[in-house]
Amino acid sequence: MSNIPSPRPAITLEHVWVAAVLALILIGPLVTPVPPNDLWFHVATGQRMVAEGAVPATDSFSYTRAGQPFANQPWLAQLLLYGLNALGGVPLLLVAHALTLLLAYGLLLRLCLRRSPRLRVVVPVFLAALPVSFPDWNIRPQTFVFPLFAAFLYVLTAYRLGWFRRLWLLPPLMALWVNLHGSFPLGLALLGATFVGTLLRRDEAGGPPLPLLGWGAATALATLANPSGLGVLAYVRNLTSNSAVTQLVSEWAAPTVRNPGGLIFFAFLIVGGLVLIYSPRKPDLTDWLMALPLLWMSLSASRNTVWFAFVAVPLVVRAAARPLAEDEPAAASGSSLANGAIVAMLGLAVLLCLPWVKPLWMAGPQGQLLKHTPVAAVAWLRQQPDRPQRLYHTEAYGSYLDYAAPEQKVFIDTRIELYPFEQWADHLALSGGHDVQALIDKYQLDGMLLSKEQQGPLIKQMRAMPGWQQQYEDDEAIYFRRRP
């Protein structure tokens, strides 16, 4: 009998595992309709920048805060969103969004496999942990920096574990990050944790901390490569301390088991904690220095769970994979033909979910590209000769109006930090049907474009309100106009 091993198939089960992960990462955002909240204001601002040739410094979209100074930090992301929308509309935005997430979580999967190469154990654990990040998979500037955070984590882990030493990548990555989203201090935090951990644990495979100090300083200087210079730090400080942001925005509230995202997060904490406790492969000091501050941030605000997940998933995967894989026999690679067929089916599934194809076969809300967006209502409103001067609407509708009808000044939009706390409190009260007449008089409102899903109590009152007339209604929105 020959001892010559049979050749490995061209397409192995390892390829199937990787293809399954990548396909699932793509399919998730492709089949999720886009809400108006975090997208359209940024597209509208990108459009304004192209028209004016400058980053706007004052508000021009609202009548309540017109002319007020406004720090527009994510200008580069806004230009990208505007360009994508101008080239291919919502379908191209969805595809670009999915590819950005693929790059970010592909890097994270690569990091997991470098730290624990048993792919058939790593992949299921990776997929089980992935839902922690789902609530943050929205089309907005933050998505563009997910690959940058993953790249920082990968480069710094590779440096301290001796895989390679390309710290020179960090300053240009930071120069991009500081113009895309206000989370750029997290890159400096990863750098600081790595420096302190390496300084305290000189026996790690990485070199001395001097290169980290030098490239860390260059990375810190790269934060100045933005239109506001040092003013960008004030933007971050003001945003995180703004009472309207911290008290009224749900994603800035602490996670809770009362909603699915919070429940998944706490389940991940419990299961991941047990895995780390009982695994012989414990995180090292630098891992803890990266993970624990982000855990504290996540417990303070649910919008931070996505950053904690980036750091924690490789640690949990590494801890889980080792004990599970110690006695694992070498598995067969399967038939190349069968493996290829599975990979082809996964590719077909992705193609069927593309936004140009999905509406042709997928019925119901999931077949739509947009959700809760007053497209028809705004188009109708723009055609009316008696347009309101002081229109009231939800903040999400305001974001869409900024883009679809920039000449129609808005009451409020999703720039939480721009509008005073009192206005947000009044908006929430009016939206819920409280003190309706008093708030109409306070803001001298003459039109109301209301969401059927969110503002039912207010709609009920407006139907009976003397001096107002319903002029439009569809499945999404309803419009009332003050009688002359």
TORLO-922304 format. One record per residue (C-alpha): x, y, z. Coordinates in steps of 0.25 Angstrom, whole numbers, plus 5000, padded with zeros to 4 digits. Each point is the difference from the previous one (the first is absolute). Layout:
SITE      x      y      z
SITE      X      Y      Z
...
***
This chain:
SITE      x      y      z
SITE   5000   5000   5000
SITE   5005   5014   4996
SITE   5003   5009   5011
SITE   5000   5012   4991
SITE   4989   5009   5005
SITE   4988   5004   4991
SITE   5001   5014   4994
SITE   4991   5010   5007
SITE   4989   5005   4992
SITE   5001   5014   4993
SITE   4988   5005   5008
SITE   5000   4995   5015
SITE   4991   5000   5011
SITE   5008   5012   5006
SITE   4996   5008   4987
SITE   4986   4996   5003
SITE   5001   5005   5014
SITE   5006   5013   4996
SITE   4990   5002   4989
SITE   4988   4998   5009
SITE   5005   5010   5010
SITE   5003   5011   4989
SITE   4986   4997   4993
SITE   4993   5002   5014
SITE   5007   5013   5002
SITE   4996   5005   4987
SITE   4986   4995   5000
SITE   4996   5006   5013
SITE   5002   5015   4996
SITE   4995   4997   4986
SITE   4986   4995   5004
SITE   4998   5011   5011
SITE   4992   5012   4995
SITE   5006   5013   5003
SITE   4993   5009   5010
SITE   5001   5015   4998
SITE   5006   5004   5013
SITE   5015   5000   4998
SITE   5002   5001   4985
SITE   4993   5011   4993
SITE   5005   5012   5008
SITE   5014   4995   4997
SITE   4997   4998   4985
SITE   4994   5014   5000
SITE   5012   5006   5007
SITE   5009   4994   4990
SITE   4992   5006   4989
SITE   5001   5013   5006
SITE   5015   4999   5001
SITE   5001   4997   4985
SITE   4992   5012   4997
SITE   5007   5010   5009
SITE   5014   4994   4999
SITE   5002   5001   5015
SITE   4996   4992   5013
SITE   4988   5007   5006
SITE   5002   5007   5013
SITE   4986   5005   5003
SITE   4986   4994   4999
SITE   4992   5002   4987
SITE   4990   4989   5001
SITE   4991   5004   5011
SITE   4991   5012   5004
SITE   5002   4998   5015
SITE   5015   5001   5000
SITE   5003   5007   4987
SITE   5014   5006   4999
SITE   5005   4994   5013
SITE   5014   4995   5000
SITE   5001   4985   4998
SITE   5012   4991   5001
SITE   5000   4991   4988
SITE   5010   4990   5003
SITE   4997   4987   4991
SITE   5001   5009   4987
SITE   5008   4989   4992
SITE   4990   4989   5003
SITE   4989   5010   4996
SITE   5007   5002   4987
SITE   5001   4985   4998
SITE   4986   4998   5003
SITE   4995   5011   4990
SITE   5010   4995   4989
SITE   4994   4986   5002
SITE   4986   5004   4999
SITE   5002   5009   4988
SITE   5007   4989   4993
SITE   4990   4989   5003
SITE   4990   5004   5010
SITE   4995   4991   5012
SITE   5004   4987   4993
SITE   5015   5005   4999
SITE   4999   5005   5014
SITE   4996   4986   5005
SITE   5011   4993   4992
SITE   5011   5009   5005
SITE   4994   4999   5014
SITE   5001   4985   4999
SITE   5014   5000   4995
SITE   5005   5009   5011
SITE   4994   4991   5010
SITE   5006   4988   4993
SITE   5014   5007   5000
SITE   4999   5003   5015
SITE   4995   4986   5004
SITE   5009   4993   4990
SITE   5012   5006   5007
SITE   4994   4996   5014
SITE   4998   4986   4995
SITE   5015   5000   4995
SITE   5004   5005   5013
SITE   4993   4989   5007
SITE   5006   4989   4991
SITE   5014   5006   5003
SITE   4998   4999   5015
SITE   4993   4986   4999
SITE   5001   4993   4986
SITE   4990   4989   5002
SITE   4991   5005   4990
SITE   4988   4990   5002
SITE   5000   5004   5015
SITE   5002   5015   4998
SITE   4990   5002   4989
SITE   4988   4995   5008
SITE   5004   5008   5013
SITE   5003   5012   4991
SITE   4986   4999   4994
SITE   4993   4998   5013
SITE   5007   5013   5006
SITE   4997   5009   4987
SITE   4985   5004   5004
SITE   5006   5008   5011
SITE   5004   5011   4989
SITE   4987   4999   4992
SITE   4993   5012   5006
SITE   5011   5009   4995
SITE   5000   4995   4986
SITE   4993   5012   4995
SITE   5004   5009   4988
SITE   5007   5012   5006
SITE   5014   5006   5002
SITE   5003   4990   5011
SITE   5000   4988   4991
SITE   5011   5006   4991
SITE   5010   4999   5013
SITE   4997   4986   5003
SITE   5011   4995   4991
SITE   5009   5010   5006
SITE   4997   4995   5014
SITE   5002   4986   4996
SITE   5013   5004   4992
SITE   5006   5007   5013
SITE   4996   4988   5008
SITE   5007   4991   4990
SITE   5013   5008   4998
SITE   5002   5002   5015
SITE   4997   4985   5003
SITE   5010   4996   4989
SITE   5010   5009   5006
SITE   5000   4995   5014
SITE   4999   4986   4996
SITE   5011   5001   4990
SITE   4993   4997   4987
SITE   5004   5012   4993
SITE   5004   5015   5004
SITE   4993   5009   4991
SITE   4996   5011   5010
SITE   5003   5010   4989
SITE   4986   4997   4995
SITE   4993   5006   5012
SITE   5002   5015   4997
SITE   4994   5000   4986
SITE   4988   4991   5006
SITE   4998   5011   5011
SITE   5001   5011   4990
SITE   4988   4993   4993
SITE   4993   4997   5013
SITE   5000   5014   5005
SITE   4992   5005   4988
SITE   4990   4989   4999
SITE   4995   4998   5014
SITE   5001   5006   5014
SITE   5004   4986   5006
SITE   5015   5003   4996
SITE   5005   5001   5015
SITE   4997   4985   5001
SITE   5012   4997   4991
SITE   5009   5008   5009
SITE   4994   4992   5012
SITE   5004   4987   4993
SITE   5014   5006   4998
SITE   5001   5004   5014
SITE   4996   4986   5005
SITE   5010   4994   4992
SITE   5011   5009   5004
SITE   4997   4998   5015
SITE   4998   4985   4999
SITE   5013   4999   4992
SITE   5007   5008   5010
SITE   4996   4992   5012
SITE   5002   4987   4993
SITE   5013   5001   4993
SITE   5001   4985   4998
SITE   4989   5000   4989
SITE   5004   4996   4986
SITE   5000   5014   4995
SITE   5011   5010   5001
SITE   5003   5011   5010
SITE   4989   5011   5001
SITE   5009   5011   4994
SITE   4994   4998   4986
SITE   4986   5000   5006
SITE   5004   5013   5006
SITE   5005   5006   4987
SITE   4989   4996   4991
SITE   4989   5002   5011
SITE   5005   5015   5000
SITE   4999   5001   4985
SITE   4986   4994   5001
SITE   4996   5010   5010
SITE   5005   5011   4991
SITE   4992   4994   4989
SITE   4987   5004   5007
SITE   5004   5014   4997
SITE   4998   4997   4985
SITE   4986   5005   5000
SITE   4993   5014   4996
SITE   4998   5003   5015
SITE   5014   4997   5005
SITE   4999   4999   5015
SITE   4986   5004   5000
SITE   4996   4985   4996
SITE   5003   4997   5015
SITE   4990   5010   5005
SITE   4990   4994   4990
SITE   5002   4986   5007
SITE   4999   5006   5014
SITE   4988   5008   4997
SITE   4993   4988   4993
SITE   5002   4991   5012
SITE   4996   5010   5010
SITE   4988   5005   4993
SITE   4988   4998   5009
SITE   4990   4998   4988
SITE   5009   4989   4995
SITE   5003   4993   5013
SITE   4986   5000   5005
SITE   4991   5000   4988
SITE   5007   4991   4990
SITE   4997   4985   5002
SITE   5013   4995   4995
SITE   5008   5009   5010
SITE   4992   4993   5012
SITE   5005   4988   5007
SITE   4997   4987   4994
SITE   4988   4992   5006
SITE   4994   4986   4999
SITE   4987   5007   4996
SITE   5004   5001   4985
SITE   5006   4989   4991
SITE   5013   5008   4998
SITE   5003   5001   5015
SITE   4996   4985   5002
SITE   5010   4995   4990
SITE   5011   5009   5006
SITE   4997   4995   5014
SITE   4999   4985   4995
SITE   5014   5002   4993
SITE   5006   5006   5013
SITE   4995   4988   5008
SITE   5004   4989   4990
SITE   5013   5007   4997
SITE   5003   5002   5014
SITE   4998   4985   5003
SITE   5009   4996   4988
SITE   5011   5009   5005
SITE   4999   4995   5015
SITE   5001   4985   4996
SITE   5009   5001   4988
SITE   5015   4998   5003
SITE   5003   5011   4989
SITE   4998   5013   5008
SITE   5001   5013   4994
SITE   5014   5007   5002
SITE   5001   5014   5007
SITE   4999   5008   4987
SITE   4987   4993   4997
SITE   4994   5004   5013
SITE   5005   5014   4998
SITE   4993   5001   4987
SITE   4987   4992   5004
SITE   4997   5005   5014
SITE   4998   5015   4997
SITE   4992   4997   4988
SITE   4991   4991   5009
SITE   4998   5012   5009
SITE   4996   5009   4988
SITE   4991   4989   4995
SITE   4993   4999   5014
SITE   4998   5015   5000
SITE   4995   5001   4986
SITE   4995   4990   4990
SITE   5006   5006   4988
SITE   5013   4996   5005
SITE   4998   4985   5000
SITE   5004   4999   4986
SITE   5014   5005   5004
SITE   5001   4991   5012
SITE   4996   4988   4990
SITE   5011   5003   4991
SITE   5010   4998   5011
SITE   4993   4989   5008
SITE   4996   4991   4989
SITE   5015   4995   4997
SITE   5002   4998   5015
SITE   4988   4991   5001
SITE   5003   4993   4987
SITE   5014   4997   5004
SITE   4996   4995   5014
SITE   4988   4992   4995
SITE   5008   4994   4988
SITE   5012   4994   5007
SITE   4993   4991   5010
SITE   4990   4995   4990
SITE   5010   4997   4989
SITE   5011   4993   5009
SITE   4994   4986   4997
SITE   4994   5003   4987
SITE   5004   4990   4989
SITE   5005   5005   4987
SITE   4987   5002   4992
SITE   4998   4996   4985
SITE   5000   5011   4990
SITE   4989   4994   4992
SITE   4997   5000   4986
SITE   5005   5012   4992
SITE   4988   4999   4991
SITE   4990   5000   5012
SITE   5008   5011   5007
SITE   4999   5008   4987
SITE   4985   4998   4999
SITE   4998   5005   5014
SITE   5009   5013   4997
SITE   4992   5002   4987
SITE   4987   4999   5008
SITE   5005   5010   5010
SITE   5004   5010   4989
SITE   4987   4998   4993
SITE   4993   5004   5014
SITE   5008   5013   5000
SITE   4996   5003   4986
SITE   4985   4998   5003
SITE   5002   5010   5011
SITE   5006   5011   4992
SITE   4991   5012   5000
SITE   4998   5000   4985
SITE   4994   4985   5001
SITE   4994   4999   5014
SITE   4987   5008   4997
SITE   4997   4991   4988
SITE   4998   4988   5009
SITE   5000   5004   5015
SITE   4986   5004   5004
SITE   4996   5008   5012
SITE   5008   5011   5008
SITE   5013   4992   4998
SITE   4999   5001   4985
SITE   5000   5016   5001
SITE   5013   5008   5000
SITE   4995   5011   5009
SITE   4991   4999   5013
SITE   4992   5011   5007
SITE   5004   5010   4990
SITE   4990   5010   4995
SITE   5004   5000   4986
SITE   4986   5002   4993
SITE   4996   5010   5011
SITE   5012   5009   4998
SITE   4999   4999   4985
SITE   4985   5004   5001
SITE   5003   5011   5010
SITE   5011   5006   4990
SITE   4989   5002   4990
SITE   4990   5008   5009
SITE   4999   5015   4997
SITE   4997   5003   5015
SITE   5013   4994   5006
SITE   5001   5001   5015
SITE   5010   5010   5006
SITE   5001   4993   5013
SITE   4998   4985   4998
SITE   5000   4990   5012
SITE   5004   4985   4998
SITE   5009   4989   5006
SITE   5015   5002   5001
SITE   5001   4988   4990
SITE   4991   5007   4990
SITE   5008   5013   5002
SITE   5013   4992   4996
SITE   4992   4996   4987
SITE   4995   5014   4997
SITE   5014   5005   5001
SITE   5003   4992   4988
SITE   4988   4999   4992
SITE   4994   5014   5002
SITE   5012   5009   5005
SITE   4992   5012   4997
SITE   4990   4996   5011
SITE   5006   5004   5013
SITE   4998   4990   5011
SITE   4996   5000   5015
SITE   5010   4990   5004
SITE   5009   4989   4994
SITE   5010   4990   5005
SITE   5010   5010   5005
SITE   4998   4997   5014
SITE   5011   5010   5005
SITE   4995   5011   4992
SITE   4986   5002   5006
SITE   4998   5004   5014
SITE   4995   4991   5011
SITE   4987   5008   5001
SITE   4997   4998   4986
SITE   5002   4985   5000
SITE   4991   4999   5013
SITE   4990   5008   4992
SITE   5001   4991   4988
SITE   4998   4988   5008
SITE   4988   5005   5008
SITE   4993   5005   4987
SITE   5004   4987   4993
SITE   4993   4993   5011
SITE   4987   5008   4999
SITE   5003   5009   5013
SITE   4998   5015   5001
SITE   4997   5000   4985
SITE   4993   5014   4999
SITE   5010   5007   5009
SITE   5012   4994   4992
SITE   4994   5003   4987
SITE   4998   5015   5004
SITE   5014   5000   5006
SITE   5007   4996   4987
SITE   4989   5007   4991
SITE   4999   4987   4992
SITE   4992   5000   4988
SITE   5002   4986   4994
SITE   5002   4986   5006
SITE   5005   4988   4992
SITE   4998   4989   5010
SITE   5004   4985   5001
SITE   4989   4990   5001
SITE   5009   4991   5007
SITE   5006   5009   5011
SITE   4990   5011   5002
SITE   4986   4994   5001
SITE   4996   5008   5012
SITE   5003   5013   4993
SITE   4993   4996   4987
SITE   4988   4997   5008
SITE   5000   5014   5006
SITE   5003   5007   4987
SITE   4988   4993   4993
SITE   4991   5007   5011
SITE   5008   5013   5001
SITE   4992   5012   4995
SITE   5007   5009   4990
SITE   5008   4988   4994
SITE   4997   4992   4988
SITE   5005   4987   4995
SITE   5005   5001   4986
SITE   5008   4987   4997
SITE   5001   4986   5005
SITE   5007   4987   4996
SITE   5005   4987   5007
SITE   5012   5007   5006
SITE   4996   5015   5003
SITE   4989   5010   5002
SITE   5000   5015   4997
SITE   4992   5011   5007
SITE   5000   5015   4996
SITE   4995   5011   5008
SITE   4988   5007   4994
SITE   5002   5014   4995
***
